[in-house]
């Protein structure tokens, strides 16, 4: 079945929710480009996210994140994964709503912790108690992620491919996003 993506699909959610992995697989299914906004920020800044946070701080990073998202949303329809904090900013939600569709990959705290606890690439978790920090971020962000256009639930027993198919099915409920 031939499908055509009419606007960009923007994957939102907590760190560890699978935005990049599932987004990559979804892009393959839909035969469109996949772009990771964090990778685009790293490329534009010529330094890692951790280095940006350390040298310039989170506020500077968020400003660059907004600029990169706006630029990427101007391009042809794609699957775009965002950093966990990107959807929190009202300006980013407005840009996504104007040019794309947001998909929240909803996962519970225990699943997220299982996925991120051994990763050193999460600057927000460089705290004395990263589990408690993750829980605090989770509680603060979930009400905002709930504003996404579509929600797709994760489960530990679902593969990346299963999740990509779930997202595609959710997208098919929106005539303004996917036709086919």
PyMOL commands that set and color helices and strands:
alter all, ss='L'
color gray80, all
select helices_A, chain A and resi 19-30+37-45+49-56+58-73+86-88+90-99+109-116+123-125+130-145+160-171
alter helices_A, ss='H'
color red, helices_A
select strands_A, chain A and resi 4-5+8-12+34-36+79-81+100-106+150-153+178-179
alter strands_A, ss='S'
color yellow, strands_A
deselect
rebuild
show_as cartoon
